[in-house]
Amino acid sequence: MAAPLVSVSYVSTETNPFDDERLAALLAQSRRSNHEHDLTGMLLHRRGRFFQVLEGPQDAVDALIAKIREDARHHDIRILLRENLDDRRFDEWTMGYEPIGVPSTPPPEGFRDTFDDLESADDEISSRAVRELTVWFRARTAGDR
Ligand SMILES: Cc1cc2nc3c(=O)[nH]c(=O)nc-3n(C[C@H](O)[C@H](O)[C@H](O)COP(=O)(O)O)c2cc1C
C-alpha cells in the first residue's frame, strides 16, 4: 500500500532578513530536494514571517519538518495544522512561492493574505487560516504554472 499522504502547515519568523536573493536560493534548493522526496507545497513570505504548507508521504514530510525546525534561518516555528490527505492540493508545485505585498484593499470573503496574527491563534482559527491562505494562493497562481 502507498504511504499515507499528510500535510503540515506552519508559521515562523525569519532570523535575519531574507532578501530576494536569499529567498531565491532557498526556493531553488527546496524545489530540487522536494522533487527528489516526492514533496509538494507552498511558501509565503511577508514582513519577516513565513507560512509554509508541506505535503507528501508521511515519513518524508516528518523528516523535512524535523530539519526545518533545526534551521537557524528562522525560529518560533508554530505548527498550525497537520492533516491526512486523500489528494494533494499542490501537486503541480515542488514549492510554490508568492511574494505578498502590502494589500491595498481587504481580501474578499473567504480569502486571507496575512499570517502575522497566527502565532497564538486557536486551532479553529489556525485551520481556517490554512484553508483561506490555500484558496488565496491558488487564485493568485491560477494559470501561472
Ligand atoms: C522557511 C523555510 C522553508 C524551507 N522549506 C524547505 C523545503 O520545502 N524543502 C527543503 O528541502 N528544505 C527547506 N528548507 C531548508 C531546510 O531547513 C534545510 O536547510 C534543507 O532541507 C537542507 O537540509 P540538508 O542539511 O539535508 O542539506 C526550508 C528552510 C526554511 C527556513
The ligand as a MOL file (V3000), in Angstrom:
LIG
                    3D

  0  0  0     0  0            999 V3000
M  V30 BEGIN CTAB
M  V30 COUNTS 31 33 0 0 0
M  V30 BEGIN ATOM
M  V30 1 C 11.1910 28.8860 5.7320 0
M  V30 2 C 11.9710 27.6970 5.2720 0
M  V30 3 C 11.3800 26.7840 4.3990 0
M  V30 4 C 12.0940 25.6710 3.9530 0
M  V30 5 N 11.4940 24.8060 3.0720 0
M  V30 6 C 12.1840 23.7400 2.6230 0
M  V30 7 C 11.5900 22.8270 1.6990 0
M  V30 8 O 10.4390 22.9570 1.2720 0
M  V30 9 N 12.3550 21.7780 1.2770 0
M  V30 10 C 13.6420 21.5830 1.6980 0
M  V30 11 O 14.2790 20.6170 1.2840 0
M  V30 12 N 14.2130 22.4410 2.5520 0
M  V30 13 C 13.5190 23.5030 3.0230 0
M  V30 14 N 14.1320 24.3700 3.9000 0
M  V30 15 C 15.5530 24.1410 4.2390 0
M  V30 16 C 15.7420 23.1140 5.3310 0
M  V30 17 O 15.5500 23.7230 6.5880 0
M  V30 18 C 17.1870 22.5300 5.2480 0
M  V30 19 O 18.1070 23.5780 5.2780 0
M  V30 20 C 17.3610 21.7680 3.9650 0
M  V30 21 O 16.4350 20.7120 3.9300 0
M  V30 22 C 18.8110 21.2450 3.8000 0
M  V30 23 O 18.9910 20.0940 4.5290 0
M  V30 24 P 20.3500 19.2680 4.4460 0
M  V30 25 O 21.0590 19.6070 5.7210 0
M  V30 26 O 19.9250 17.8460 4.4040 0
M  V30 27 O 21.0630 19.6890 3.2290 0
M  V30 28 C 13.4270 25.4730 4.3760 0
M  V30 29 C 14.0120 26.3880 5.2560 0
M  V30 30 C 13.3100 27.4980 5.6980 0
M  V30 31 C 13.9730 28.4780 6.6130 0
M  V30 END ATOM
M  V30 BEGIN BOND
M  V30 1 1 1 2
M  V30 2 1 2 3
M  V30 3 2 2 30
M  V30 4 2 3 4
M  V30 5 1 4 5
M  V30 6 1 4 28
M  V30 7 2 5 6
M  V30 8 1 6 7
M  V30 9 1 6 13
M  V30 10 2 7 8
M  V30 11 1 7 9
M  V30 12 1 9 10
M  V30 13 2 10 11
M  V30 14 1 10 12
M  V30 15 2 12 13
M  V30 16 1 13 14
M  V30 17 1 14 15
M  V30 18 1 14 28
M  V30 19 1 15 16
M  V30 20 1 16 17
M  V30 21 1 16 18
M  V30 22 1 18 19
M  V30 23 1 18 20
M  V30 24 1 20 21
M  V30 25 1 20 22
M  V30 26 1 22 23
M  V30 27 1 23 24
M  V30 28 2 24 25
M  V30 29 1 24 26
M  V30 30 1 24 27
M  V30 31 2 28 29
M  V30 32 1 29 30
M  V30 33 1 30 31
M  V30 END BOND
M  V30 END CTAB
M  END
